[in-house]
């Protein structure tokens, strides 16, 4: 890995940022805790307020970190797959598919586990539909995949709008919060954490090939990369990571777009560093945004997707202004 010391320094700083974000999430809220109280609760000493830390804040914090890491990792993979640094995890319609499934479950008044199940089923169905339509009778191209994803996303968006229009008022608020991104209803942090670890483990062996693919399709093929198999694998892993994140936290925007792009500016395009760095930075960003969302106007909570958009929009505009004319 070029400039190994610099890469190690970046990863160490991101690990420290992740730990600081986790501590902030556990200590901050309507009830504030000191470092000693947080540590005592984590090691099982049962200080006053331990239930708040362990039962309420820790699962939500872990889920937020996992979802942010999944979105940033999926964004990094989508950007190299489509050879577009401004691609994001939702560009192929997976979010709209998950939203259609989740809102349908909410419309029927189903419990939380059924909402998660239908959201994941919707995301998976959309993923298979886009891949099947884009592939056709032969190999797909980036343009065909992108166009198919946009069309399917438009159809899913229409279904979401229809369900919002006919939803009873007592369920409308929950549906809107889900669409804007909300970690308050997370059932368990372990599924997204496990999927984040599995996705990272499965993608790291392909990091060198991704570096070649980012330079161009023909050059990658000339250097011995099995391009079609690599693209199929990248698409599948990125889509599953996005589906898991959206199922757990709803549609949270800009994390998967801004984080990989910022890391490319800071550390370059080496995916051996970029992939783990994206998981750490994306998780930290979403964790800090969620902490701010639940404390900014406490006791009322804001959808975390609103804050990530408010952070992401100016950052995105600055990045766009720096692109060559």
C-alpha positions, 0 to 999 in steps of 0.5 A, spaced: 500 500 500 503 506 497 504 511 503 503 505 508 504 510 514 499 515 512 494 510 511 495 507 518 495 514 521 488 515 517 485 509 520 487 510 527 484 517 527 478 514 524 477 509 529 478 514 535 473 518 531 468 512 531 470 511 539 469 519 540 462 518 537 460 512 540 462 515 547 458 522 545 452 518 543 452 514 550 453 520 554 449 525 551 441 526 552 436 528 556 440 525 562 447 526 561 452 522 564 460 522 565 465 518 562 466 514 569 458 512 569 458 510 561 464 506 563 461 503 569 455 501 565 459 498 559 463 493 564 457 491 568 458 495 574 450 497 574 451 505 576 445 509 576 442 510 569 445 504 567 438 502 563 438 508 559 445 507 557 445 499 555 437 499 554 436 505 550 442 509 547 447 503 546 443 499 541 441 505 537 448 508 537 450 501 534 445 501 529 447 508 527 454 506 526 452 500 522 447 503 518 452 509 516 458 504 515 453 500 510 451 506 506 458 509 506 461 503 504 455 501 499 457 509 496 464 507 495 462 501 491 457 504 487 462 510 485 467 505 482 462 500 479 458 506 475 465 510 474 462 516 477 464 519 483 457 523 485 454 516 485 450 514 491 447 507 494 440 509 492 441 511 485 439 504 483 432 505 486 433 500 492 431 505 497 424 506 493 423 499 493 425 498 501 420 504 502 414 501 498 415 495 502 415 498 509 410 503 508 405 498 505 407 494 512 405 500 516 399 502 512 396 495 514 398 496 521 403 490 522 408 490 527 416 492 527 419 486 525 414 485 519 416 492 517 423 490 517 421 484 513 417 487 508 422 493 507 428 488 506 424 484 501 422 490 497 429 492 497 431 485 495 426 485 489 428 492 486 435 489 486 433 483 482 429 487 478 434 492 476 439 487 475 435 483 471 432 488 466 439 492 466 442 485 464 437 483 458 440 478 453 447 480 454 452 484 458 450 490 461 453 497 461 454 503 466 449 507 462 444 501 462 444 500 469 443 507 471 437 508 466 434 502 469 435 504 476 432 511 475 426 508 472 425 503 477 426 508 482 421 513 479 416 507 479 417 506 487 417 513 488 410 513 485 408 507 490 410 511 496 406 517 494 400 513 493 400 510 500 402 516 503 396 519 500 391 514 502 394 513 509 390 514 515 392 520 519 394 516 525 400 512 521 402 518 517 407 521 522 411 514 522 411 513 515 414 520 514 419 519 519 421 512 516 422 516 509 426 521 512 430 516 516 429 514 523 433 510 528 428 510 534 424 504 531 431 500 530 429 493 533 436 490 534 443 493 532 446 486 531 443 484 524 446 491 520 453 490 524 454 483 522 452 485 515 457 491 515 462 486 517 461 481 512 460 486 507 467 489 509 470 482 509 468 480 502 470 486 499 477 487 501 480 481 497 477 485 491 480 492 493 486 491 488 481 489 482 477 495 484 483 500 483 484 497 476 477 497 474 476 505 477 482 506 471 477 503 466 474 497 463 479 496 457 485 497 462 482 492 467 481 487 462 488 487 459 491 486 466 487 480 467 481 482 471 474 478 470 470 484 469 463 481 469 464 477 475 467 483 479 462 488 477 456 483 479 459 481 485 460 489 487 453 490 485 450 485 489 454 487 495 453 494 495 445 493 494 445 488 500 449 493 504 444 498 502 438 494 503 440 492 510 441 500 512 435 502 509 431 496 512 434 498 519 434 506 519 430 508 513 432 512 507 438 517 510 441 521 504 448 524 503 452 519 507 453 514 502 455 520 497 459 525 501 463 520 505 467 516 500 468 523 496 471 526 502 475 520 503 478 520 496 480 527 496 483 526 503 487 519 501 486 518 494 483 512 490 486 506 493 480 501 495 485 498 500 484 504 504 478 507 502 473 501 503 475 500 511 475 508 512 469 509 509 465 504 513 469 508 519 467 515 517 460 513 515 458 510 521 461 516 525 458 521 521 451 518 522 452 516 529 454 524 531 448 526 526 443 522 530 446 524 537 444 531 534 437 529 532 435 527 539 438 532 543 437 539 538 430 540 540 429 535 546 425 532 548 422 532 541 426 528 536 428 530 529 429 525 523 436 523 522 435 524 515 434 531 515 440 533 519 445 528 514 441 532 508 443 539 512 450 537 513 450 534 506 447 539 501 453 544 503 458 539 503 456 537 496 455 544 493 463 545 495 465 539 492 461 540 486 464 547 485 471 544 486 470 539 480 474 541 473 469 545 469 
